[in-house]
Amino acid sequence: MSSFAVNGRAYTPPARPVVVVCLDGSADEYLDAAMARGRMPNLARMSAKGWRGMARAQMPTFTNVNNASIVTGVPPAVHGIGGNFFLDPATGEEVMMNSSRFLRAETIFPHAQRAGRKVAVVTAKDKLRDIFAHGLIAAGGIAFSTEKAAAATRATHGIDDVERLAGPTPAIYSGEASVYVLRAGAALLAAGRADFLYLSTTDYMQHTYAPEAPEILDFYAAIDRELGKLLDLGAVVAVTADHGMNAKQRADGSPNVIYLETELVAAFGPGFRVILPITDPYVAHHGALGSFGQVHLPPGMDAEKVRQWLLAREGVTECHTREIAARLLQLPPDRMGDLVVASGKSVVLGRTPEWHDLKALHGGLRSHGGRYEEMVPFVLSEAPGPLTLGRLAGDLRNFDIFELACNGAA
């Protein structure tokens, strides 16, 4: 039970296997709907024996931001990844932050590996693998994605037989892409090849279906079966999410979009540049439309005048200057716009109508990024000890999950 410390946090994992699961896009409503219908008996078992509540995710409520926080135990102000995309001030180019070169803090994984644990990280989307694998493969661990399972090699991923272990590589736009993550984790655990795991799914199903849809209920039932395997293998299992999910549509079913760049240019003139940090290669999920945006102002523009104008716009719920947003939201100021904008529960922010290819969307628009996707599930399979109960009753964050999974049991 070797302890280790990373980024100011101490971890003393038990001798039993430890598995942390990030169910991407899992607003608590999804778990409630499935459990109420008896579709998640293993999660119900975890909740009864251990603890189930809510935690606050990191703003903006996007995948890269929150996964990076979970695996480092610190907010973006420390680890540096404040969105899927940012505008590089040195080059003026929009850059996708899907590489470990953008990390400013270490992940916990190489430290756990060097402390004697057998670490494996499985993610659905390959865009996260490089962040998760930072320092891990060199330390002797495993990191691969569902999306490119067949391409995994021992030299680059720490493993070269993923498909033999977990089955054929599934389509990334499918529920199976997420189920595969947990199935692979259980297979690694059963084979004795890992005893300290992070399993991170994708939110294609949540972007596509509401909590009560038959398809999503079947999906969560499949997830629950894999959770049961992990529990039966003796693992301490902890479950959270990177963000929630909400419908972002008008009454007629059309996307409810504020095209920020178009409206700002019409009101104040040219020179505005809007960055949407939700942007990533998976456009069928969300069409690069989320409830959070970064606004870069033209030279000489009065920031307060623009901020007040944006706050008066119906559908905008927050607008902060860079300095205020960096402090309130714990974001890295050098990777932010002059203004930060968040929108309402049913509203998303876009750039211009021409910039977004909405034909790629699967079904109606469901997305995330703002305050209304900030509260997420937090489930521990073991009853918390007395010292942990105070933490659970306070400002619990989703990126507390590894610490509490390792240290929190009674």
C-alpha positions in Angstrom: 0.0 0.0 0.0 2.7 2.5 -1.0 1.6 6.1 -0.8 2.5 8.8 -3.3 1.9 12.5 -3.6 1.1 14.6 -6.7 0.2 18.3 -7.0 -0.2 18.8 -3.3 -2.4 15.7 -2.7 -1.4 12.5 -0.9 -2.7 9.2 -2.1 -2.7 5.9 0.0 -4.5 3.4 -2.1 -5.7 0.2 -0.5 -4.2 -3.2 -1.4 -7.4 -3.9 -3.4 -7.7 -2.8 -7.0 -8.9 0.8 -7.4 -11.0 1.8 -10.4 -12.2 5.3 -11.2 -14.8 5.7 -13.9 -15.7 8.9 -15.7 -19.1 8.5 -17.4 -18.9 11.3 -19.9 -22.0 13.5 -20.1 -23.8 11.6 -17.4 -26.1 14.1 -15.8 -27.6 12.6 -12.6 -30.9 12.4 -14.4 -29.5 9.6 -16.5 -28.6 7.5 -13.5 -31.9 8.3 -11.8 -33.9 7.2 -14.8 -32.0 3.9 -15.2 -32.0 3.1 -11.5 -35.7 3.9 -11.1 -36.4 1.3 -13.8 -34.2 -1.3 -12.2 -31.6 -1.1 -15.0 -28.6 -0.4 -12.8 -28.6 -2.8 -9.9 -24.9 -2.7 -9.4 -24.8 1.1 -9.2 -27.7 0.7 -6.7 -25.5 -1.7 -4.7 -22.6 0.8 -4.7 -25.0 3.6 -3.5 -26.4 1.5 -0.7 -23.1 0.1 0.5 -21.0 3.2 -0.1 -22.1 6.8 -0.9 -23.9 8.6 -3.7 -24.2 12.3 -4.1 -23.3 15.2 -6.3 -20.1 17.1 -7.0 -19.2 20.2 -8.9 -17.5 19.8 -12.2 -14.9 22.3 -13.5 -16.1 25.2 -15.7 -16.2 25.2 -18.6 -18.0 21.9 -18.5 -16.2 20.2 -21.3 -14.4 16.9 -21.7 -10.7 17.8 -21.9 -11.0 20.4 -19.1 -12.6 18.0 -16.6 -10.7 14.9 -17.5 -7.4 16.8 -17.2 -8.6 18.0 -13.7 -9.6 14.5 -12.7 -6.3 12.9 -13.6 -4.2 15.7 -12.0 -6.4 16.5 -9.0 -6.2 20.2 -9.7 -8.1 22.9 -11.7 -7.1 24.3 -15.0 -5.4 27.3 -13.4 -2.8 24.7 -12.4 -2.9 22.1 -15.1 -3.3 24.6 -18.0 -6.1 22.9 -20.1 -9.1 25.3 -20.0 -10.9 24.0 -23.1 -10.7 21.7 -26.0 -9.5 24.7 -28.1 -7.9 28.0 -27.4 -6.4 30.9 -29.4 -2.6 30.8 -29.2 -1.6 34.4 -28.6 1.9 33.8 -29.9 0.7 32.6 -33.3 -2.8 33.8 -33.6 -3.9 30.2 -34.5 -6.7 28.2 -33.0 -5.1 25.2 -31.3 -6.7 22.0 -30.0 -5.5 21.1 -26.5 -5.4 17.3 -27.0 -1.7 16.9 -26.3 0.2 16.4 -23.1 2.5 19.3 -24.2 -0.3 21.6 -23.0 -0.2 20.1 -19.5 1.4 22.2 -16.8 1.0 19.6 -14.0 1.7 15.9 -13.8 -1.0 13.3 -13.8 -1.2 10.9 -10.9 -0.6 7.8 -13.1 3.2 7.6 -13.4 3.5 8.3 -9.6 1.1 5.4 -8.9 3.0 3.1 -11.3 6.3 4.0 -9.6 4.7 3.4 -6.2 4.1 -0.2 -7.2 0.6 -0.2 -8.7 -0.1 -1.6 -12.2 -1.8 1.3 -13.9 -4.0 1.2 -16.9 -5.9 4.1 -18.5 -8.6 3.4 -21.1 -10.5 6.2 -22.8 -13.1 6.1 -25.6 -11.8 9.1 -27.5 -8.2 9.0 -28.7 -8.0 12.8 -28.2 -7.5 12.2 -24.5 -5.0 9.4 -24.6 -1.9 11.5 -25.0 -2.9 13.6 -21.9 -3.6 10.5 -19.9 -0.4 8.6 -21.0 1.9 11.5 -20.2 4.8 9.8 -18.4 2.9 6.6 -17.8 4.1 4.4 -20.7 7.8 5.2 -19.8 7.0 4.1 -16.2 5.6 0.8 -17.4 1.9 1.5 -17.5 -0.9 1.0 -20.1 -2.9 3.6 -21.9 -5.1 3.1 -25.0 -8.4 4.3 -26.5 -11.5 2.4 -27.8 -11.3 4.6 -30.9 -7.9 3.2 -32.0 -7.8 -0.1 -30.0 -6.4 -2.0 -33.0 -3.5 0.4 -33.3 -2.2 0.0 -29.8 1.4 -1.3 -29.5 3.5 -2.2 -26.5 6.0 0.5 -27.4 3.5 3.3 -27.6 0.6 2.2 -25.5 2.1 -0.4 -23.1 -0.1 -3.1 -24.7 -0.4 -4.8 -28.1 -3.4 -7.2 -27.8 -6.3 -5.0 -27.0 -8.7 -6.6 -29.5 -7.9 -10.1 -28.3 -8.5 -8.9 -24.7 -11.7 -6.9 -25.2 -13.0 -7.7 -28.7 -13.1 -5.8 -32.1 -12.7 -2.0 -32.1 -16.3 -0.5 -32.1 -17.5 2.6 -33.9 -16.7 5.8 -32.0 -20.3 7.0 -32.7 -21.9 4.3 -30.7 -22.8 3.3 -27.2 -20.5 0.3 -27.6 -17.5 2.7 -27.7 -18.2 3.5 -24.0 -19.1 0.0 -22.9 -15.9 -1.3 -24.5 -13.9 1.0 -22.1 -15.3 -0.7 -19.0 -15.1 -4.2 -20.6 -11.4 -3.7 -21.4 -10.8 -2.4 -17.8 -12.5 -5.5 -16.3 -10.5 -7.7 -18.6 -7.2 -6.1 -17.6 -8.2 -6.4 -13.9 -9.2 -10.1 -14.3 -6.0 -10.9 -16.1 -3.9 -9.3 -13.4 -2.5 -6.8 -15.8 -3.8 -3.7 -13.9 -4.9 -2.9 -10.4 -5.2 0.9 -10.6 -7.4 2.0 -13.5 -9.0 5.1 -14.9 -11.8 4.4 -17.4 -13.2 7.4 -19.3 -16.2 7.0 -21.7 -17.6 9.1 -24.5 -20.9 11.1 -24.4 -22.3 10.2 -27.9 -25.3 8.5 -26.4 -26.1 11.4 -24.0 -25.7 13.9 -26.9 -28.2 11.8 -28.8 -30.8 10.6 -26.3 -32.8 12.1 -23.3 -32.6 10.2 -20.0 -35.8 8.3 -20.4 -35.2 7.1 -24.0 -35.2 3.3 -24.4 -31.8 3.4 -26.2 -30.1 5.2 -23.3 -31.7 2.9 -20.7 -30.3 -0.1 -22.5 -26.9 1.7 -22.7 -26.8 2.3 -18.9 -27.8 -1.3 -18.3 -24.8 -2.4 -20.3 -22.6 0.0 -18.4 -24.0 -1.4 -15.1 -23.1 -5.0 -16.1 -19.5 -3.9 -16.5 -19.5 -2.1 -13.2 -20.7 -5.4 -11.7 -17.8 -7.2 -13.1 -15.4 -4.7 -11.5 -17.1 -5.0 -8.2 -17.1 -8.8 -8.3 -13.3 -8.7 -9.0 -12.9 -7.0 -5.6 -12.2 -3.4 -6.8 -12.9 -0.2 -5.0 -15.0 1.6 -7.6 -15.7 5.3 -7.8 -17.9 6.9 -10.5 -18.3 10.5 -11.5 -18.8 12.5 -14.7 -17.0 15.3 -16.5 -20.2 17.3 -17.2 -23.9 17.0 -17.5 -26.1 17.3 -20.6 -29.2 19.3 -21.6 -31.4 19.8 -24.6 -30.4 23.0 -26.4 -33.4 23.4 -28.7 -36.3 25.7 -29.4 -39.9 24.5 -29.2 -39.8 23.5 -32.9 -36.8 21.3 -32.3 -34.3 23.6 -34.0 -30.9 24.4 -32.3 -31.3 27.4 -29.9 -28.1 29.2 -30.9 -26.7 32.7 -30.3 -24.2 33.3 -33.0 -21.8 35.5 -31.0 -19.4 36.6 -33.6 -22.2 37.5 -36.1 -24.1 39.5 -33.5 -21.0 41.3 -32.1 -19.8 42.3 -35.6 -23.3 43.6 -36.4 -23.4 45.7 -33.1 -19.8 46.9 -32.9 -18.0 46.4 -36.2 -15.4 43.9 -37.5 -12.4 42.4 -35.7 -14.1 40.1 -33.1 -12.9 36.5 -32.8 -15.0 34.0 -30.9 -13.4 30.7 -29.7 -15.7 27.9 -28.8 -13.8 25.6 -26.4 -16.1 22.7 -27.1 -14.7 22.3 -30.6 -13.2 18.9 -31.3 -13.2 16.3 -34.1 -16.5 14.7 -33.0 -18.9 17.1 -34.7 -21.7 14.6 -34.8 -21.9 15.0 -31.1 -22.6 18.7 -30.9 -21.7 20.6 -34.1 -19.2 22.6 -32.1 -22.0 24.3 -30.2 -21.8 24.5 -26.4 -22.8 26.9 -23.6 -19.5 28.6 -23.2 -17.4 30.9 -25.3 -14.2 33.0 -25.3 -14.4 36.4 -27.0 -11.3 38.1 -28.3 -11.9 41.8 -28.8 -10.6 44.1 -31.6 -7.8 46.4 -30.6 -9.0 49.5 -28.7 -12.5 48.0 -28.1 -14.2 49.0 -24.8 -14.4 45.6 -23.0 -16.9 46.8 -20.4 -19.2 48.2 -23.1 -19.2 44.9 -24.9 -19.6 43.0 -21.6 -22.7 44.9 -20.6 -24.2 44.5 -24.1 -23.7 40.8 -23.9 -25.2 40.5 -20.4 -28.3 42.3 -21.8 -28.7 39.6 -24.5 -31.4 37.1 -23.8 -29.9 33.7 -23.3 -26.6 34.9 -21.9 -26.3 34.1 -18.2 -22.7 35.2 -17.4 -20.0 37.4 -19.0 -16.7 38.1 -17.2 -13.5 39.8 -18.1 -10.5 37.6 -18.4 -9.1 38.5 -14.9 -12.4 37.9 -13.2 -13.2 34.7 -15.0 -9.7 33.3 -14.3 -10.2 33.9 -10.6 -13.9 32.7 -10.4 -13.5 29.7 -12.7 -9.9 28.8 -11.9 -8.8 29.1 -15.5 -5.4 29.9 -17.0 -5.5 33.5 -18.1 -3.0 33.2 -20.9 -5.3 30.7 -22.7 -8.5 32.8 -22.4 -10.2 35.5 -24.4 -10.8 39.1 -23.3 -14.3 38.1 -22.3 -15.8 34.8 -21.2 -19.5 34.1 -21.9 -21.8 31.4 -20.7 -25.4 30.8 -21.8 -28.6 29.4 -20.3 -29.8 25.8 -19.9 -31.4 25.5 -23.3 -29.0 27.9 -25.2 -25.7 27.3 -27.0 -23.2 29.8 -28.3 -21.9 29.7 -31.9 -19.6 31.8 -34.1 -21.4 32.4 -37.4 -24.1 30.3 -39.1 -21.7 29.4 -41.9 -19.0 28.2 -39.4 -21.1 25.3 -38.0 -22.1 22.2 -40.0 -25.3 21.3 -38.3 -26.1 18.6 -40.9 -23.6 16.4 -39.1 -25.7 16.3 -35.9 -27.3 13.0 -35.0 -30.8 13.9 -33.9 -31.7 17.0 -31.9 -29.1 19.2 -30.3 -28.1 18.2 -26.8 -24.9 19.8 -25.4 -23.1 21.2 -22.4 -20.4 23.7 -21.3 -22.2 26.1 -18.9 -23.4 26.2 -15.3 -26.4 24.0 -16.0 -24.1 21.1 -16.7 -21.8 21.7 -13.7 -23.3 19.4 -11.1 -22.5 15.7 -11.7 -22.9 12.3 -10.0 -20.3 11.1 -7.5 -20.5 7.5 -6.3 -18.2 5.5 -4.0 -18.5 1.8 -3.6 -17.2 1.8 -0.1 -18.7 3.5 3.0 -16.7 6.7 3.7 -14.8 7.1 6.9 -15.5 9.9 9.4 -12.8 12.2 8.0 -14.2 11.8 4.5 -17.8 12.6 5.5 -16.8 16.2 6.0 -15.3 16.4 2.5 -18.4 14.9 1.0 -20.6 17.5 2.8 -18.5 20.4 1.6 -17.7 21.8 -1.9 -17.0 18.4 -3.4 -15.4 18.5 -6.8 -15.3 15.8 -9.5 -11.5 15.9 -9.4 -11.5 14.9 -5.8 -12.5 11.4 -6.9 -9.1 9.7 -7.0 -8.2 11.0 -3.6 -11.4 9.8 -2.0 -11.2 6.5 -3.8 -7.8 5.9 -2.5 -8.1 7.4 1.0 -11.7 7.7 1.8 -13.0 4.3 2.9 -13.9 3.6 6.5 
